[in-house]
């Protein structure tokens, strides 16, 4: 996608190029021509819909993706996929028989599970703000997972549903 700054630069280049070929066009005409070439009705529409410039030194973050340590692929799949209901986003191994790095996702929550030494320490806690914590508890209890029966703990600020994976990591699903 083009930014508004790129579109303005394209218009300037067009105007200079046409001027060099003895075809005078105004700046506004060049903007209108570029807007139409980019598929917009006119420059006003393009200016409203094109990406706005960003400050070169502006800091912004996308979502964080926690990495949790795992030691046994079958147990990790049983817990995260079957019990918690995540789906696989990607799987990576450098070659057959090497440690697994697994990306999983559920309703916008992304986690990475790693068997690689040094990627993460066992015993980590992941804090997950969410809505629908009671529905999640009911869903998990209905699965009758043999290694845990998660319950909601009421805090002064909200509700916490904590689950422990087979590797000592815990996930705190929290609703304020």
N, CA, C and O atoms as a DFTB+ gen file, in Angstrom:
704 C
 N C O
     1  1       0.841      -1.174       0.000
     2  2       0.000       0.000       0.000
     3  2       0.882       1.233       0.000
     4  3       1.905       1.280       0.684
     5  1       0.487       2.207      -0.756
     6  2       1.230       3.460      -0.837
     7  2       0.854       4.377       0.310
     8  3      -0.274       4.341       0.803
     9  1       1.801       5.196       0.731
    10  2       1.512       6.212       1.734
    11  2       1.171       7.510       1.020
    12  3       1.403       7.652      -0.181
    13  1       0.630       8.435       1.757
    14  2       0.292       9.733       1.165
    15  2       1.564      10.443       0.713
    16  3       1.560      11.129      -0.310
    17  1       2.652      10.285       1.467
    18  2       3.920      10.900       1.077
    19  2       4.438      10.316      -0.240
    20  3       4.963      11.043      -1.084
    21  1       4.289       9.009      -0.408
    22  2       4.723       8.389      -1.661
    23  2       3.880       8.893      -2.830
    24  3       4.408       9.140      -3.915
    25  1       2.587       9.044      -2.619
    26  2       1.699       9.543      -3.679
    27  2       2.068      10.974      -4.060
    28  3       2.065      11.324      -5.241
    29  1       2.384      11.795      -3.072
    30  2       2.791      13.182      -3.360
    31  2       4.094      13.206      -4.150
    32  3       4.261      14.009      -5.068
    33  1       5.019      12.313      -3.781
    34  2       6.288      12.241      -4.507
    35  2       6.060      11.777      -5.943
    36  3       6.716      12.262      -6.864
    37  1       5.130      10.839      -6.138
    38  2       4.797      10.379      -7.488
    39  2       4.237      11.528      -8.319
    40  3       4.566      11.661      -9.498
    41  1       3.392      12.358      -7.710
    42  2       2.809      13.505      -8.422
    43  2       3.896      14.501      -8.814
    44  3       3.887      15.044      -9.919
    45  1       4.827      14.732      -7.899
    46  2       5.929      15.662      -8.186
    47  2       6.780      15.138      -9.341
    48  3       7.143      15.890     -10.245
    49  1       7.094      13.848      -9.304
    50  2       7.886      13.236     -10.376
    51  2       7.143      13.311     -11.704
    52  3       7.749      13.610     -12.733
    53  1       5.853      13.045     -11.696
    54  2       5.036      13.131     -12.904
    55  2       5.059      14.543     -13.477
    56  3       5.244      14.734     -14.679
    57  1       4.871      15.526     -12.603
    58  2       4.839      16.923     -13.054
    59  2       6.175      17.316     -13.677
    60  3       6.199      17.946     -14.734
    61  1       7.293      16.950     -13.035
    62  2       8.623      17.289     -13.545
    63  2       8.890      16.579     -14.871
    64  3       9.439      17.167     -15.803
    65  1       8.493      15.299     -14.944
    66  2       8.701      14.526     -16.173
    67  2       7.917      15.123     -17.330
    68  3       8.450      15.288     -18.427
    69  1       6.643      15.450     -17.086
    70  2       5.823      16.041     -18.145
    71  2       6.341      17.417     -18.545
    72  3       6.315      17.781     -19.721
    73  1       6.814      18.182     -17.554
    74  2       7.356      19.501     -17.848
    75  2       8.585      19.379     -18.752
    76  3       8.787      20.213     -19.634
    77  1       9.401      18.356     -18.542
    78  2      10.583      18.116     -19.370
    79  2      10.213      17.742     -20.793
    80  3      11.033      17.867     -21.704
    81  1       8.984      17.282     -20.991
    82  2       8.500      16.922     -22.326
    83  2       7.562      17.989     -22.882
    84  3       6.782      17.751     -23.804
    85  1       7.669      19.173     -22.284
    86  2       6.899      20.350     -22.715
    87  2       5.391      20.162     -22.560
    88  3       4.617      20.620     -23.400
    89  1       4.965      19.473     -21.459
    90  2       3.556      19.345     -21.103
    91  2       3.396      19.891     -19.699
    92  3       3.689      19.204     -18.720
    93  1       2.936      21.114     -19.602
    94  2       2.753      21.747     -18.300
    95  2       1.480      21.229     -17.646
    96  3       0.412      21.245     -18.257
    97  1       1.594      20.762     -16.388
    98  2       0.419      20.418     -15.584
    99  2       0.622      21.032     -14.206
   100  3       1.742      21.139     -13.707
   101  1      -0.471      21.423     -13.620
   102  2      -0.392      21.995     -12.274
   103  2      -0.147      20.882     -11.256
   104  3      -0.319      19.697     -11.543
   105  1       0.253      21.298     -10.074
   106  2       0.476      20.334      -9.006
   107  2      -0.823      19.598      -8.677
   108  3      -0.817      18.383      -8.479
   109  1      -1.932      20.331      -8.620
   110  2      -3.215      19.699      -8.291
   111  2      -3.644      18.708      -9.383
   112  3      -4.238      17.674      -9.077
   113  1      -3.351      19.012     -10.635
   114  2      -3.675      18.087     -11.722
   115  2      -2.841      16.816     -11.594
   116  3      -3.352      15.713     -11.788
   117  1      -1.565      16.969     -11.270
   118  2      -0.694      15.798     -11.087
   119  2      -1.197      14.941      -9.920
   120  3      -1.182      13.713     -10.009
   121  1      -1.642      15.575      -8.828
   122  2      -2.194      14.822      -7.694
   123  2      -3.436      14.047      -8.117
   124  3      -3.599      12.884      -7.746
   125  1      -4.303      14.677      -8.886
   126  2      -5.520      14.006      -9.359
   127  2      -5.171      12.820     -10.256
   128  3      -5.801      11.767     -10.163
   129  1      -4.170      12.983     -11.126
   130  2      -3.769      11.903     -12.022
   131  2      -3.205      10.709     -11.234
   132  3      -3.521       9.558     -11.534
   133  1      -2.378      10.991     -10.235
   134  2      -1.817       9.928      -9.406
   135  2      -2.926       9.213      -8.641
   136  3      -2.930       7.985      -8.557
   137  1      -3.857       9.967      -8.088
   138  2      -4.969       9.371      -7.346
   139  2      -5.746       8.398      -8.234
   140  3      -6.099       7.301      -7.801
   141  1      -6.004       8.799      -9.460
   142  2      -6.740       7.929     -10.374
   143  2      -5.910       6.698     -10.743
   144  3      -6.457       5.602     -10.869
   145  1      -4.602       6.862     -10.917
   146  2      -3.743       5.721     -11.228
   147  2      -3.699       4.723     -10.071
   148  3      -3.516       3.524     -10.285
   149  1      -3.867       5.222      -8.851
   150  2      -3.879       4.344      -7.679
   151  2      -5.264       3.762      -7.410
   152  3      -5.451       3.000      -6.461
   153  1      -6.243       4.129      -8.262
   154  2      -7.564       3.534      -8.144
   155  2      -8.564       4.329      -7.326
   156  3      -9.621       3.806      -6.971
   157  1      -8.257       5.575      -7.020
   158  2      -9.172       6.412      -6.244
   159  2      -9.946       7.349      -7.164
   160  3      -9.491       7.682      -8.258
   161  1     -11.106       7.761      -6.710
   162  2     -11.969       8.642      -7.489
   163  2     -11.303      10.003      -7.734
   164  3     -11.354      10.544      -8.839
   165  1     -10.682      10.541      -6.688
   166  2     -10.023      11.840      -6.783
   167  2      -8.980      11.949      -5.678
   168  3      -8.836      11.050      -4.849
   169  1      -8.246      13.081      -5.679
   170  2      -7.183      13.254      -4.698
   171  2      -7.717      13.318      -3.265
   172  3      -7.086      12.773      -2.359
   173  1      -8.834      13.952      -3.039
   174  2      -9.400      14.042      -1.693
   175  2      -9.686      12.647      -1.127
   176  3      -9.413      12.382       0.043
   177  1     -10.227      11.771      -1.947
   178  2     -10.499      10.403      -1.510
   179  2      -9.192       9.677      -1.214
   180  3      -9.069       8.995      -0.197
   181  1      -8.219       9.827      -2.106
   182  2      -6.923       9.178      -1.904
   183  2      -6.266       9.689      -0.622
   184  3      -5.745       8.898       0.165
   185  1      -6.288      10.994      -0.411
   186  2      -5.644      11.570       0.772
   187  2      -6.293      11.065       2.061
   188  3      -5.619      10.912       3.080
   189  1      -7.582      10.812       2.017
   190  2      -8.271      10.312       3.209
   191  2      -7.980       8.847       3.464
   192  3      -8.006       8.411       4.615
   193  1      -7.702       8.065       2.414
   194  2      -7.562       6.622       2.571
   195  2      -6.123       6.110       2.543
   196  3      -5.854       5.005       3.014
   197  1      -5.199       6.896       1.999
   198  2      -3.806       6.454       1.958
   199  2      -3.202       6.478       3.354
   200  3      -3.626       7.242       4.221
   201  1      -2.207       5.628       3.549
   202  2      -1.529       5.561       4.852
   203  2      -0.897       6.909       5.175
   204  3      -0.277       7.550       4.326
   205  1      -1.071       7.312       6.413
   206  2      -0.528       8.587       6.859
   207  2       0.944       8.421       7.211
   208  3       1.391       7.329       7.564
   209  1       1.690       9.512       7.110
   210  2       3.116       9.409       7.432
   211  2       3.320       9.110       8.919
   212  3       2.513       9.494       9.766
   213  1       4.404       8.426       9.205
   214  2       4.745       8.151      10.592
   215  2       5.994       8.932      10.955
   216  3       6.828       9.226      10.099
   217  1       6.111       9.256      12.201
   218  2       7.300       9.933      12.682
   219  2       8.445       8.931      12.639
   220  3       8.302       7.820      13.150
   221  1       9.569       9.291      12.046
   222  2      10.645       8.321      11.871
   223  2      11.126       7.686      13.180
   224  3      11.557       6.533      13.186
   225  1      11.055       8.419      14.266
   226  2      11.551       7.901      15.528
   227  2      10.427       7.544      16.488
   228  3      10.665       7.369      17.683
   229  1       9.202       7.434      15.978
   230  2       8.080       7.072      16.840
   231  2       8.220       5.617      17.259
   232  3       8.591       4.761      16.455
   233  1       7.925       5.350      18.495
   234  2       7.987       3.988      19.001
   235  2       6.580       3.434      19.036
   236  3       5.660       4.072      19.548
   237  1       6.418       2.239      18.485
   238  2       5.129       1.568      18.561
   239  2       5.398       0.080      18.722
   240  3       6.442      -0.422      18.303
   241  1       4.461      -0.614      19.326
   242  2       4.604      -2.034      19.547
   243  2       3.414      -2.757      18.971
   244  3       2.294      -2.247      19.003
   245  1       3.648      -3.940      18.445
   246  2       2.577      -4.858      18.089
   247  2       2.342      -5.718      19.324
   248  3       2.903      -5.450      20.386
   249  1       1.527      -6.736      19.188
   250  2       1.252      -7.595      20.333
   251  2       2.510      -8.369      20.729
   252  3       3.333      -8.722      19.885
   253  1       2.636      -8.620      22.010
   254  2       3.721      -9.458      22.504
   255  2       3.305     -10.917      22.353
   256  3       2.131     -11.255      22.507
   257  1       4.260     -11.768      22.054
   258  2       3.980     -13.196      21.945
   259  2       4.905     -13.917      22.923
   260  3       6.100     -14.057      22.659
   261  1       4.360     -14.373      24.046
   262  2       5.195     -15.091      25.014
   263  2       5.700     -16.410      24.447
   264  3       5.007     -17.084      23.685
   265  1       6.919     -16.761      24.834
   266  2       7.497     -18.063      24.508
   267  2       7.542     -18.850      25.807
   268  3       8.103     -18.384      26.799
   269  1       6.954     -20.039      25.809
   270  2       6.996     -20.897      26.984
   271  2       7.748     -22.176      26.642
   272  3       7.669     -22.695      25.529
   273  1       8.469     -22.659      27.625
   274  2       9.315     -23.841      27.438
   275  2       8.460     -25.096      27.501
   276  3       7.565     -25.209      28.338
   277  1       8.739     -26.025      26.620
   278  2       8.085     -27.330      26.636
   279  2       9.163     -28.388      26.461
   280  3      10.231     -28.124      25.908
   281  1       8.858     -29.610      26.950
   282  2       9.851     -30.683      26.898
   283  2       9.350     -31.925      26.183
   284  3      10.137     -32.806      25.837
   285  1       8.032     -31.999      25.958
   286  2       7.458     -33.216      25.393
   287  2       6.359     -32.808      24.415
   288  3       5.325     -32.271      24.813
   289  1       6.597     -33.067      23.146
   290  2       5.654     -32.631      22.108
   291  2       4.259     -33.196      22.315
   292  3       3.281     -32.462      22.173
   293  1       4.136     -34.474      22.644
   294  2       2.811     -35.088      22.816
   295  2       2.059     -34.441      23.974
   296  3       0.866     -34.162      23.860
   297  1       2.744     -34.203      25.080
   298  2       2.091     -33.562      26.221
   299  2       1.720     -32.117      25.913
   300  3       0.667     -31.639      26.333
   301  1       2.572     -31.432      25.189
   302  2       2.283     -30.041      24.815
   303  2       1.042     -29.981      23.926
   304  3       0.175     -29.130      24.127
   305  1       0.957     -30.861      22.967
   306  2      -0.214     -30.878      22.078
   307  2      -1.482     -31.242      22.851
   308  3      -2.537     -30.645      22.634
   309  1      -1.378     -32.217      23.750
   310  2      -2.537     -32.609      24.545
   311  2      -3.042     -31.434      25.379
   312  3      -4.247     -31.186      25.428
   313  1      -2.144     -30.715      26.027
   314  2      -2.540     -29.620      26.901
   315  2      -3.010     -28.396      26.109
   316  3      -4.120     -27.908      26.324
   317  1      -2.172     -27.902      25.199
   318  2      -2.470     -26.635      24.535
   319  2      -3.512     -26.763      23.422
   320  3      -4.342     -25.871      23.244
   321  1      -3.473     -27.862      22.677
   322  2      -4.420     -28.012      21.566
   323  2      -5.718     -28.667      22.027
   324  3      -6.802     -28.123      21.819
   325  1      -5.606     -29.825      22.648
   326  2      -6.806     -30.573      23.027
   327  2      -7.529     -29.931      24.215
   328  3      -8.747     -29.757      24.174
   329  1      -6.796     -29.581      25.260
   330  2      -7.428     -29.059      26.466
   331  2      -7.761     -27.564      26.338
   332  3      -8.914     -27.171      26.511
   333  1      -6.764     -26.739      26.039
   334  2      -7.011     -25.297      25.983
   335  2      -7.669     -24.831      24.683
   336  3      -8.188     -23.716      24.628
   337  1      -7.659     -25.650      23.652
   338  2      -8.367     -25.308      22.424
   339  2      -7.614     -24.412      21.450
   340  3      -8.229     -23.784      20.588
   341  1      -6.299     -24.346      21.577
   342  2      -5.503     -23.584      20.621
   343  2      -5.421     -24.358      19.305
   344  3      -5.651     -25.566      19.265
   345  1      -5.093     -23.648      18.242
   346  2      -4.815     -24.310      16.971
   347  2      -3.394     -23.954      16.551
   348  3      -2.824     -22.967      17.018
   349  1      -2.842     -24.753      15.683
   350  2      -1.459     -24.556      15.255
   351  2      -1.399     -23.443      14.219
   352  3      -2.121     -23.461      13.221
   353  1      -0.539     -22.491      14.470
   354  2      -0.284     -21.408      13.518
   355  2       0.885     -21.796      12.607
   356  3       0.847     -21.566      11.398
   357  1       1.922     -22.386      13.207
   358  2       3.058     -22.893      12.435
   359  2       3.847     -23.877      13.299
   360  3       3.736     -23.876      14.525
   361  1       4.641     -24.713      12.638
   362  2       5.569     -25.637      13.296
   363  2       6.925     -25.481      12.630
   364  3       7.015     -25.326      11.412
   365  1       7.994     -25.523      13.447
   366  2       9.326     -25.406      12.867
   367  2      10.306     -26.334      13.579
   368  3      10.340     -26.401      14.807
   369  1      11.084     -27.031      12.802
   370  2      12.238     -27.801      13.260
   371  2      13.347     -27.545      12.250
   372  3      13.092     -27.450      11.049
   373  1      14.568     -27.433      12.736
   374  2      15.668     -27.244      11.802
   375  2      15.865     -28.462      10.923
   376  3      16.265     -28.342       9.765
   377  1      15.581     -29.644      11.474
   378  2      15.581     -30.885      10.703
   379  2      14.906     -31.953      11.546
   380  3      14.663     -31.741      12.734
   381  1      14.604     -33.086      10.954
   382  2      13.927     -34.173      11.669
   383  2      14.713     -34.538      12.922
   384  3      15.942     -34.599      12.903
   385  1      13.989     -34.779      14.010
   386  2      14.618     -35.153      15.263
   387  2      15.131     -33.993      16.089
   388  3      15.604     -34.194      17.207
   389  1      15.045     -32.777      15.557
   390  2      15.507     -31.597      16.296
   391  2      14.349     -31.048      17.139
   392  3      13.195     -31.418      16.919
   393  1      14.652     -30.168      18.102
   394  2      13.600     -29.611      18.952
   395  2      12.526     -28.877      18.148
   396  3      12.786     -28.300      17.092
   397  1      11.315     -28.926      18.693
   398  2      10.152     -28.303      18.057
   399  2       9.975     -26.867      18.539
   400  3      10.118     -26.584      19.728
   401  1       9.666     -25.972      17.621
   402  2       9.227     -24.603      17.934
   403  2       7.845     -24.483      17.314
   404  3       7.697     -24.581      16.096
   405  1       6.828     -24.271      18.151
   406  2       5.441     -24.358      17.719
   407  2       4.710     -23.057      18.020
   408  3       4.712     -22.594      19.161
   409  1       4.091     -22.469      17.016
   410  2       3.251     -21.287      17.201
   411  2       1.804     -21.716      17.275
   412  3       1.316     -22.439      16.406
   413  1       1.107     -21.263      18.329
   414  2      -0.301     -21.621      18.494
   415  2      -1.121     -20.354      18.693
   416  3      -0.599     -19.321      19.113
   417  1      -2.417     -20.448      18.386
   418  2      -3.282     -19.276      18.468
   419  2      -4.695     -19.700      18.857
   420  3      -5.181     -20.762      18.468
   421  1      -5.337     -18.831      19.638
   422  2      -6.756     -19.005      19.944
   423  2      -7.362     -17.628      20.159
   424  3      -6.957     -16.903      21.068
   425  1      -8.316     -17.271      19.338
   426  2      -9.065     -16.012      19.461
   427  2      -8.174     -14.800      19.732
   428  3      -8.471     -13.992      20.612
   429  1      -7.100     -14.677      18.988
   430  2      -6.227     -13.515      19.107
   431  2      -5.084     -13.681      20.096
   432  3      -4.188     -12.837      20.134
   433  1      -5.087     -14.734      20.892
   434  2      -3.989     -15.002      21.816
   435  2      -2.978     -15.905      21.119
   436  3      -3.294     -17.027      20.725
   437  1      -1.764     -15.398      20.975
   438  2      -0.690     -16.143      20.326
   439  2       0.325     -16.559      21.389
   440  3       0.714     -15.754      22.235
   441  1       0.742     -17.799      21.339
   442  2       1.816     -18.306      22.185
   443  2       2.789     -19.077      21.317
   444  3       2.403     -19.652      20.300
   445  1       4.048     -19.089      21.715
   446  2       5.052     -19.928      21.071
   447  2       5.539     -20.922      22.108
   448  3       5.870     -20.544      23.231
   449  1       5.583     -22.179      21.737
   450  2       6.092     -23.248      22.594
   451  2       7.430     -23.682      22.025
   452  3       7.547     -23.950      20.830
   453  1       8.439     -23.751      22.885
   454  2       9.773     -24.085      22.391
   455  2      10.402     -25.195      23.202
   456  3      10.394     -25.168      24.433
   457  1      10.951     -26.175      22.496
   458  2      11.757     -27.218      23.111
   459  2      13.246     -26.836      23.109
   460  3      14.078     -27.587      23.619
   461  1      13.576     -25.687      22.544
   462  2      14.969     -25.257      22.441
   463  2      15.487     -24.745      23.780
   464  3      14.881     -23.864      24.390
   465  1      16.596     -25.295      24.229
   466  2      17.239     -24.837      25.452
   467  2      17.605     -23.360      25.293
   468  3      18.195     -22.965      24.287
   469  1      17.257     -22.565      26.272
   470  2      17.607     -21.150      26.246
   471  2      16.526     -20.235      25.709
   472  3      16.614     -19.021      25.899
   473  1      15.506     -20.766      25.046
   474  2      14.435     -19.905      24.548
   475  2      13.569     -19.365      25.670
   476  3      13.108     -18.225      25.607
   477  1      13.347     -20.167      26.690
   478  2      12.514     -19.755      27.807
   479  2      12.841     -20.649      28.992
   480  3      13.412     -21.728      28.832
   481  1      12.476     -20.193      30.168
   482  2      12.695     -20.981      31.380
   483  2      11.402     -21.634      31.813
   484  3      10.350     -20.996      31.781
   485  1      11.453     -22.884      32.216
   486  2      10.243     -23.511      32.747
   487  2       9.817     -22.779      34.019
   488  3      10.647     -22.210      34.729
   489  1       8.528     -22.803      34.293
   490  2       8.006     -22.132      35.477
   491  2       7.590     -20.697      35.233
   492  3       7.395     -19.942      36.185
   493  1       7.450     -20.308      33.984
   494  2       7.036     -18.943      33.653
   495  2       5.538     -18.761      33.903
   496  3       4.782     -19.732      33.955
   497  1       5.127     -17.514      34.055
   498  2       3.713     -17.174      34.178
   499  2       3.353     -16.232      33.042
   500  3       4.051     -15.247      32.802
   501  1       2.262     -16.533      32.340
   502  2       1.749     -15.669      31.283
   503  2       0.430     -15.088      31.779
   504  3      -0.492     -15.832      32.113
   505  1       0.339     -13.772      31.827
   506  2      -0.862     -13.058      32.275
   507  2      -1.673     -12.708      31.041
   508  3      -1.182     -12.013      30.151
   509  1      -2.920     -13.185      30.978
   510  2      -3.749     -13.001      29.787
   511  2      -5.035     -12.263      30.152
   512  3      -5.967     -12.888      30.657
   513  1      -5.114     -10.952      29.912
   514  2      -6.384     -10.245      30.101
   515  2      -7.390     -10.754      29.073
   516  3      -7.037     -10.976      27.915
   517  1      -8.637     -10.940      29.491
   518  2      -9.633     -11.503      28.584
   519  2     -11.033     -11.164      29.036
   520  3     -11.235     -10.607      30.115
   521  1     -11.996     -11.506      28.205
   522  2     -13.412     -11.469      28.537
   523  2     -13.927     -12.897      28.426
   524  3     -13.415     -13.685      27.632
   525  1     -14.928     -13.226      29.213
   526  2     -15.530     -14.553      29.123
   527  2     -14.801     -15.610      29.931
   528  3     -14.785     -16.779      29.546
   529  1     -14.200     -15.220      31.040
   530  2     -13.416     -16.166      31.829
   531  2     -14.288     -17.291      32.394
   532  3     -13.821     -18.424      32.510
   533  1     -15.522     -17.006      32.743
   534  2     -16.404     -18.063      33.261
   535  2     -16.756     -19.074      32.167
   536  3     -16.825     -20.275      32.430
   537  1     -16.975     -18.597      30.957
   538  2     -17.252     -19.507      29.839
   539  2     -16.040     -20.386      29.550
   540  3     -16.190     -21.566      29.234
   541  1     -14.836     -19.815      29.659
   542  2     -13.624     -20.603      29.455
   543  2     -13.507     -21.675      30.538
   544  3     -13.189     -22.826      30.241
   545  1     -13.762     -21.301      31.784
   546  2     -13.723     -22.290      32.865
   547  2     -14.689     -23.437      32.595
   548  3     -14.332     -24.608      32.727
   549  1     -15.919     -23.090      32.214
   550  2     -16.924     -24.123      31.948
   551  2     -16.493     -25.036      30.803
   552  3     -16.684     -26.250      30.867
   553  1     -15.912     -24.451      29.759
   554  2     -15.420     -25.242      28.622
   555  2     -14.319     -26.203      29.060
   556  3     -14.319     -27.372      28.675
   557  1     -13.385     -25.708      29.861
   558  2     -12.274     -26.544      30.303
   559  2     -12.737     -27.647      31.249
   560  3     -12.274     -28.783      31.144
   561  1     -13.631     -27.334      32.158
   562  2     -14.144     -28.354      33.074
   563  2     -14.894     -29.451      32.326
   564  3     -14.826     -30.620      32.707
   565  1     -15.604     -29.082      31.271
   566  2     -16.368     -30.066      30.491
   567  2     -15.451     -31.062      29.781
   568  3     -15.881     -32.164      29.440
   569  1     -14.198     -30.683      29.557
   570  2     -13.255     -31.587      28.879
   571  2     -12.701     -32.649      29.818
   572  3     -12.089     -33.614      29.360
   573  1     -12.902     -32.491      31.112
   574  2     -12.485     -33.480      32.115
   575  2     -11.017     -33.881      31.935
   576  3     -10.677     -35.064      31.916
   577  1     -10.169     -32.875      31.804
   578  2      -8.721     -33.084      31.675
   579  2      -8.204     -33.733      32.957
   580  3      -8.492     -33.247      34.051
   581  1      -7.465     -34.795      32.841
   582  2      -7.035     -35.583      33.986
   583  2      -6.018     -34.920      34.896
   584  3      -5.768     -35.410      35.997
   585  1      -5.425     -33.813      34.461
   586  2      -4.352     -33.211      35.247
   587  2      -4.711     -31.834      35.780
   588  3      -3.817     -31.071      36.147
   589  1      -5.980     -31.500      35.833
   590  2      -6.333     -30.207      36.396
   591  2      -7.807     -29.893      36.249
   592  3      -8.435     -30.217      35.240
   593  1      -8.336     -29.266      37.259
   594  2      -9.726     -28.790      37.262
   595  2      -9.691     -27.305      37.602
   596  3      -9.841     -26.939      38.768
   597  1      -9.500     -26.465      36.626
   598  2      -9.328     -25.037      36.910
   599  2     -10.575     -24.400      37.535
   600  3     -11.706     -24.671      37.129
   601  1     -10.334     -23.562      38.517
   602  2     -11.397     -22.830      39.183
   603  2     -11.077     -21.347      39.152
   604  3      -9.913     -20.954      39.090
   605  1     -12.104     -20.539      39.196
   606  2     -11.942     -19.093      39.204
   607  2     -11.723     -18.635      40.646
   608  3     -12.425     -19.055      41.565
   609  1     -10.739     -17.772      40.813
   610  2     -10.483     -17.145      42.103
   611  2     -10.864     -15.675      41.981
   612  3     -10.391     -14.973      41.088
   613  1     -11.713     -15.223      42.877
   614  2     -12.140     -13.814      42.884
   615  2     -11.043     -12.981      43.548
   616  3     -10.603     -13.281      44.658
   617  1     -10.619     -11.951      42.862
   618  2      -9.669     -10.987      43.411
   619  2     -10.407      -9.668      43.601
   620  3     -11.518      -9.508      43.094
   621  1      -9.822      -8.735      44.311
   622  2     -10.461      -7.434      44.495
   623  2     -10.653      -6.685      43.185
   624  3     -11.535      -5.833      43.075
   625  1      -9.843      -6.996      42.208
   626  2      -9.871      -6.287      40.922
   627  2     -10.544      -7.091      39.817
   628  3     -10.795      -6.550      38.740
   629  1     -10.848      -8.381      40.056
   630  2     -11.475      -9.187      39.007
   631  2     -11.374     -10.672      39.295
   632  3     -11.215     -11.088      40.443
   633  1     -11.468     -11.466      38.238
   634  2     -11.480     -12.927      38.343
   635  2     -10.256     -13.514      37.651
   636  3      -9.829     -13.039      36.598
   637  1      -9.696     -14.566      38.270
   638  2      -8.502     -15.216      37.728
   639  2      -8.776     -16.710      37.585
   640  3      -9.226     -17.368      38.523
   641  1      -8.495     -17.230      36.391
   642  2      -8.562     -18.660      36.115
   643  2      -7.138     -19.081      35.763
   644  3      -6.612     -18.705      34.715
   645  1      -6.520     -19.863      36.645
   646  2      -5.124     -20.216      36.443
   647  2      -5.007     -21.682      36.066
   648  3      -5.599     -22.554      36.703
   649  1      -4.227     -21.942      35.011
   650  2      -3.959     -23.314      34.589
   651  2      -2.444     -23.527      34.521
   652  3      -1.684     -22.606      34.219
   653  1      -2.028     -24.756      34.806
   654  2      -0.611     -25.124      34.759
   655  2      -0.401     -26.129      33.641
   656  3      -1.126     -27.119      33.537
   657  1       0.602     -25.867      32.802
   658  2       0.904     -26.832      31.753
   659  2       1.798     -27.953      32.316
   660  3       2.262     -27.847      33.451
   661  1       2.041     -29.005      31.558
   662  2       2.843     -30.134      32.057
   663  2       4.308     -29.792      32.327
   664  3       5.050     -30.638      32.826
   665  1       4.739     -28.571      32.007
   666  2       6.143     -28.195      32.120
   667  2       6.386     -27.171      33.224
   668  3       7.476     -26.610      33.335
   669  1       5.358     -26.933      34.041
   670  2       5.501     -26.006      35.157
   671  2       5.180     -24.563      34.831
   672  3       5.307     -23.699      35.698
   673  1       4.774     -24.279      33.623
   674  2       4.366     -22.932      33.254
   675  2       2.913     -22.738      33.658
   676  3       2.135     -23.692      33.663
   677  1       2.548     -21.518      33.995
   678  2       1.140     -21.260      34.304
   679  2       0.625     -20.123      33.450
   680  3       1.359     -19.200      33.098
   681  1      -0.649     -20.209      33.127
   682  2      -1.329     -19.160      32.376
   683  2      -2.431     -18.644      33.274
   684  3      -3.269     -19.410      33.748
   685  1      -2.427     -17.355      33.505
   686  2      -3.452     -16.695      34.302
   687  2      -4.399     -15.958      33.356
   688  3      -4.066     -14.901      32.821
   689  1      -5.567     -16.528      33.164
   690  2      -6.604     -15.875      32.384
   691  2      -7.345     -14.948      33.338
   692  3      -7.921     -15.407      34.324
   693  1      -7.336     -13.663      33.058
   694  2      -7.845     -12.680      34.007
   695  2      -8.892     -11.779      33.369
   696  3      -8.725     -11.280      32.256
   697  1      -9.969     -11.589      34.105
   698  2     -11.022     -10.676      33.659
   699  2     -11.238      -9.647      34.753
   700  3     -11.578      -9.984      35.887
   701  1     -11.032      -8.372      34.391
   702  2     -11.163      -7.286      35.371
   703  2     -12.580      -6.823      35.526
   704  3     -12.851      -5.916      36.313
